[in-house]
């Protein structure tokens, strides 16, 4: 991955050879699952780093309400949904000919540990917060609209002649309308890791995205955000990784195992 201006990557919280995501309603269950995997892998693999998250920071099906992030805004309104199978085929699943044959039907997982400057954000006015994001904090609607799921209006201007959604607003820069149709499937989590020793919360978003090709989706998106995103004043990327996720198993195929396409 290229390095971007709003990044201070910690090598101890980046990269790795294998990624394991354990999810549970009770975090103790997830932690215990990882402990057991680390135990049986002793002598062959060791835990490089881990991140405990909670909640979710985007909806992934149409029947889910949009959750809020630690800045208090609805997050992931425009995320791809499981019902959008054609869009998932275009943006998430690796197609035949995209790369190595063992990845066909799989996807790539991108992670980012993004620290949020909670204290600075909380001292910012509501009007400025909404300008930075490009959405209303209460409803989640794009500025100038009342419906959360209204299409982004990137052309309409206010009575002062300025765009309703600021030119450096986060949702404008990250939108498919601004990025030539690029979309990603997000499935991140909030995190809090105590304080940093100076009385500031070490908290933020553990960003997870699934993409068909990070070179043509995540990298161009992050490049656009790194240049002029107003949100960069309040966030810092502190960890990153990229993993290949081979395809799953076809129903009834008892002879196969996950990852068998890689080793066949």
C-alpha positions in Angstrom: 0.0 0.0 0.0 1.3 3.5 -0.7 1.8 5.9 2.2 -0.6 8.8 2.5 -0.1 12.2 4.3 -2.6 11.5 7.2 -0.8 8.3 8.3 1.5 7.5 11.2 1.7 3.7 10.8 2.8 1.6 13.8 4.6 -1.5 12.4 3.5 -3.4 15.5 -0.1 -2.9 14.4 0.3 -3.5 10.7 0.6 -6.2 8.1 0.8 -9.9 9.1 0.6 -13.2 7.2 -2.9 -14.5 8.3 -5.9 -12.6 9.5 -8.5 -14.1 11.8 -11.8 -12.3 12.5 -13.8 -13.6 15.4 -17.3 -12.2 16.0 -19.6 -12.8 18.9 -22.3 -11.0 20.9 -20.1 -11.3 24.0 -16.5 -10.1 23.4 -15.2 -12.8 25.9 -16.3 -15.5 23.4 -14.4 -13.8 20.6 -11.3 -13.4 22.7 -11.4 -17.0 23.9 -11.8 -18.2 20.3 -8.6 -16.4 19.3 -6.8 -17.7 22.4 -7.7 -21.3 21.4 -6.5 -20.7 17.8 -3.2 -19.3 19.1 -2.8 -22.2 21.4 -3.2 -24.9 18.7 -0.9 -22.9 16.4 1.9 -22.7 19.0 5.3 -23.4 17.4 3.9 -22.7 13.9 2.3 -19.3 14.2 2.2 -16.5 16.8 -0.2 -13.5 17.2 1.4 -10.3 15.8 -1.3 -8.0 17.0 -5.0 -8.0 17.8 -7.7 -5.4 17.9 -10.9 -5.7 20.0 -13.8 -3.8 18.5 -17.5 -3.4 19.2 -20.7 -2.6 17.4 -20.4 -2.0 13.7 -19.8 1.1 11.7 -21.8 0.3 8.6 -25.0 -1.5 7.7 -24.5 -4.4 5.2 -28.1 -5.5 4.6 -31.2 -3.4 3.8 -33.0 -4.4 7.0 -30.3 -3.0 9.3 -30.5 0.5 10.7 -27.4 2.6 10.0 -25.2 2.6 13.1 -23.2 5.6 14.4 -19.5 6.0 14.8 -17.6 7.5 17.8 -18.1 11.0 16.2 -21.8 10.5 16.6 -22.6 10.4 12.9 -24.4 7.7 11.0 -21.7 5.7 9.2 -22.0 3.6 6.1 -25.3 4.9 4.7 -24.1 4.4 1.1 -22.4 1.1 1.8 -22.9 -1.8 -0.5 -25.7 -4.2 0.7 -25.8 -8.0 0.6 -28.9 -7.7 -1.6 -27.0 -5.8 -4.3 -25.6 -9.0 -5.9 -24.8 -7.4 -9.2 -22.9 -4.6 -7.4 -21.0 -7.1 -5.3 -20.0 -9.0 -8.4 -18.6 -5.7 -9.8 -16.8 -4.4 -6.8 -16.2 -7.2 -4.3 -15.8 -10.7 -5.8 -12.7 -11.5 -7.8 -13.6 -12.5 -11.3 -11.9 -15.1 -13.6 -9.0 -13.4 -15.2 -8.5 -10.7 -12.6 -5.5 -12.4 -11.2 -4.3 -15.8 -9.9 -6.9 -18.5 -10.6 -6.9 -19.5 -6.9 -8.5 -16.1 -6.0 -11.4 -16.4 -8.4 -14.6 -16.0 -6.4 -12.7 -14.7 -3.4 -12.0 -11.1 -2.3 -9.4 -8.9 -0.8 -9.6 -7.5 2.8 -8.2 -4.1 3.7 -7.8 -3.0 7.3 -7.0 0.4 8.7 -6.7 1.3 12.4 -8.0 4.9 12.4 -7.6 6.9 15.6 -10.2 9.6 16.0 -9.3 12.8 17.8 -12.4 12.7 20.0 -11.6 15.7 22.2 -10.9 18.1 19.3 -14.1 16.9 17.5 -16.2 17.4 20.6 -15.1 21.0 20.8 -16.2 21.7 17.2 -19.6 23.2 16.5 -22.4 21.1 15.1 -22.4 23.2 11.9 -18.7 22.6 11.3 -19.0 18.9 12.0 -21.8 18.6 9.4 -19.8 20.6 6.9 -16.8 18.3 7.4 -18.9 15.1 7.0 -21.3 16.4 4.4 -24.4 15.0 6.2 -26.7 16.1 9.0 -25.8 14.6 12.3 -29.4 13.8 13.4 -30.9 12.2 10.3 -27.8 11.2 8.4 -29.2 12.9 5.3 -27.0 14.7 2.9 -26.9 18.4 3.5 -29.9 20.0 1.7 -32.1 16.9 2.1 -34.2 15.3 4.8 -34.0 11.6 3.8 -30.9 9.7 4.9 -30.8 7.7 1.7 -31.3 10.7 -0.7 -28.8 10.7 -3.5 -25.8 12.9 -2.9 -26.3 16.3 -4.5 -22.8 17.5 -5.6 -23.9 20.3 -7.9 -26.6 22.4 -6.1 -25.3 25.6 -4.5 -26.5 27.6 -1.6 -27.7 31.2 -1.8 -24.1 32.3 -1.2 -23.0 30.4 -4.3 -21.1 27.7 -2.5 -21.9 23.9 -2.9 -24.3 22.6 -0.3 -21.9 19.7 0.2 -18.5 21.3 0.7 -15.8 20.6 -1.8 -13.7 18.9 0.9 -16.5 17.2 2.7 -15.8 13.5 3.5 -18.9 12.1 1.8 -18.2 14.0 -1.4 -14.6 12.8 -1.7 -15.5 9.2 -0.8 -18.6 8.9 -3.0 -18.9 6.8 -6.1 -20.2 10.0 -7.8 -16.8 11.6 -7.2 -14.7 8.5 -7.8 -16.0 7.4 -11.2 -18.2 4.7 -9.8 -15.8 3.1 -7.2 -17.5 1.3 -4.3 -16.3 -0.9 -1.5 -18.0 -3.2 1.0 -17.3 -1.8 4.5 -17.6 -3.9 7.7 -15.6 -2.0 10.3 -15.9 -1.6 14.1 -15.5 1.0 16.8 -12.7 0.6 19.3 -11.5 2.1 22.5 -8.0 1.3 23.9 -7.9 3.4 27.0 -6.0 6.7 26.9 -2.7 7.7 25.5 -1.1 8.9 28.7 -2.0 12.5 28.1 -5.6 12.2 29.0 -6.8 11.7 25.4 -8.9 8.7 24.4 -7.1 6.2 22.2 -10.3 5.4 20.3 -11.6 5.3 16.8 -12.6 3.1 13.9 -11.1 -0.2 12.9 -11.9 0.0 9.3 -12.4 -3.2 7.3 -13.3 -3.3 3.6 -13.7 -6.1 1.1 -12.8 -5.2 -2.5 -12.3 -6.9 -5.8 -9.0 -5.2 -6.4 -7.5 -2.7 -3.9 -5.3 -1.2 -6.6 -8.4 0.1 -8.5 -10.7 0.7 -5.6 -9.3 1.4 -2.1 -6.0 3.0 -3.3 -7.7 5.6 -5.6 -10.3 6.3 -2.9 -7.7 6.8 -0.1 -5.6 8.9 -2.5 -8.6 11.3 -3.0 -9.3 11.4 0.7 -5.7 12.1 1.7 -5.4 15.1 -0.5 -8.2 17.4 0.8 -10.6 15.5 3.1 -11.6 18.0 5.9 -12.0 15.0 8.2 -8.2 14.5 8.1 -7.9 17.2 10.8 -9.6 14.8 13.2 -8.2 11.4 12.3 -4.9 9.6 11.9 -4.3 6.2 10.3 -2.1 4.2 12.7 -2.2 0.6 11.3 -2.9 -1.1 8.0 -2.9 -4.5 6.4 -4.0 -6.3 3.2 -5.1 -9.9 3.0 -6.3 -12.2 0.2 -9.5 -14.1 1.1 -9.8 -17.3 -1.1 -13.3 -18.3 -2.2 -15.6 -20.3 0.1 -16.8 -23.8 -0.4 -19.5 -24.9 -2.7 -22.5 -26.6 -1.0 -22.1 -30.3 -1.0 -18.4 -30.4 -1.9 -17.2 -32.6 0.8 -13.8 -33.2 -0.7 -12.7 -29.5 -0.6 -11.6 -27.3 2.3 -11.3 -23.6 2.6 -8.2 -22.4 0.8 -8.0 -25.6 -1.3 -7.8 -23.5 -4.5 -4.5 -22.1 -3.2 -2.9 -25.4 -2.4 -4.3 -27.5 -5.3 
